[in-house]
């Protein structure tokens, strides 16, 4: 069974930076990514990366501000968040899937972390 453990959330001022980490264990994944859920909203796709080739995909609202990357030796994926905005406030979930592809739909990811809170103050 695969397991995902996130870290790095916290409180940050608008315009600042934060880096989330997600350590994977228990199995090999083909792609990993991040979703987020703001209060009163549905869980939404943020970014994803293919494990082998490093292809990436971002939701429009974070393009140019967030960067997803992976360290294959550490089996860890990162989300570097720069120029954060109050609307980035959410619980961020690490996700993974065992088959190739970097889809944006929630039901295409089989593994989920427990979530980490990111709060951006204005």
Secondary structure, DSSP 4 states (H G I P E B T S, - for coil): --EEEEE--EEEETT--EEEEEEEESS--SEEEEEEE-TTS--EEEEEEETTT--EEE-GGGTTTEEEEEETTTTEEEEEE-S--GGG-EEEEEEEESSS-----GGG--EE---EEEEEE-
